[in-house]
Each structure stands twice: as C-alpha cells, then as structure tokens.
Amino acid sequence: MTASNHLPVFSLREGSLPLLISIPHLGTRIPDDIAATMTPVAQRTDDCDWHLDRLYGFAQRLGASILTPTYARYVIDLNRPPDGANLYPGQDTTGLLPVDTFDKEPLYQDGHLPGEAEVARRRDAYWKPYHQALTEHLAALKAKHGKVLLWEAHSIRSHVPRFFEGRLPDFNFGTSNGASAVAGLAEALAGVVEQHGGPYTAIANGRFKGGYITRQYGQPAQGIHAVQLELTQITYMEEQMPYAYHEAAAAKVEPLLEKLVKTAMERVAAA
C-alpha cells in the first residue's frame, strides 16, 4: 500500500524462519504536505532509530522476515495505540502523533497542530497498513511453524532527561513484565549480555517494558512471543548530527545481537 506521495508505506522482506523483526521507528521520510506544516527541526528526524536495518544485517542472512516503515515517527508513531493512550501512565511520553521532539522542541508551526481529522487520516494511511502487514505475516509464520518470535528492534540516545535520569543501560529488554513472551525471556537475554564480557550493561523490564506492538501482539499462549530491545545508540553510532554509523563499534555489537536473537528463538522453540 502507498501513501499520498506514492511511496510504499512499509517494506516486508519475507524469510524462512519463524522470526519477524519489526523496526517501526526506522523511517525518515515526511510527506510534503505534512512537512509544510512543520518546523525546520522536524526535518532532522532526530528521534529516528537510525541505522538499525544495517545493524541487523545478520538477520536477513539468518532467514528472518524484516518489516520496516518508510515514514518517520513524526508522521505517526507505529508503536503507539491507535487511540493514543499513554503506555506509561504518570510518565512523560510522546504520543501517536508527536507534537515535539524528545528534547521538547516543537514539531509544528504555530496554528498547524494536527486536529482529529488529520489524526484519523494518518492513522488510516500509515498506521493501519503497517499493522495489517504485521498481523498477517505473524499469522502466516505461526501457521507454518506453530510458534513465532516477534523481535521489536529499537534504539535511543543514551541520555534523554525527559524520559529517564542519568545514562540508560545499553540493552533494555521488554516483555511487558513477562506477559508478552515465554517466562524469563527478558531476564535470560539480559544474562547473555552480562556474560558476554564486554562493556555493555543490560536490564529486563526496566524503563522500557515494550511498546504497543510488543504488548498487543505478544500472545505466548497462542504461540506468538514478542520482545522489545531498546538499544543505546552510543553502542553503534554517533548520537548527535550527522548521526554517523560507527563501523568499529557496530562490528562489536552485531555478533552479540545475533547471539541474542538466536537465544530468544531457542527459548521460544522450547516453550
């Protein structure tokens, strides 16, 4: 399906394994009609999950299916509920249609905040197609394999005072406090990082417990197991503009990521 400027809303690379990697904040494009209402800061797409398709390059070689969007989270956030409900009640978060950046810089020009009709239009044009693809492919993988792992790939700056104090752990695994996947999965993955012997830190179901996709689609009793990894960007890239990919740093992280994905698949298969 395509949006108003005729680009595909998402890309789905189908693989052979019972594994779907979703990267819902990878997109960087903003349609011209929306960009015309936004501030210059919006064009930087600062809060994109930069380069994760490159960092997860091993996944395609393994045989994973990979789902990615074209458009930026500033257009609409694919990892938020369609009604815009706060996933972390009492905490500051950005919404279904973000109106400011993680640093609280306004995304829209004065008088151009999206109204209800625009929210509904973007939900139909961008949010629904991604989630339809997600739903349908998970069902297809489950029908073929009996069980499926949904790996939600995310990244974030290591310091974002708006959302958390101090430095975030490097590997933040979320399974909605154990509800979205086989028991103990997040803790087991954090243990893999700790045993790795590198400079990385890890936590299970800490500040990030999994967003809408993890919570909505993770149904372990029905054979669909979902885990979110929020990875600090400092582990593989420059956290400030121009957001450059760091080859040497990424080369150290990628083998660990591959081990984590394989460990999760083994745990799911044994469940």
Helices and strands as residue ranges (DSSP letters): E 10-13, E 19-22, H 32-35, G 40-44, H 52-55, H 57-62, E 65-69, H 116-122, I 123-127, H 128-145, E 148-156, E 171-174, H 185-196, E 202-204, H 212-217, G 220-222, E 224-232, G 233-235, H 247-270
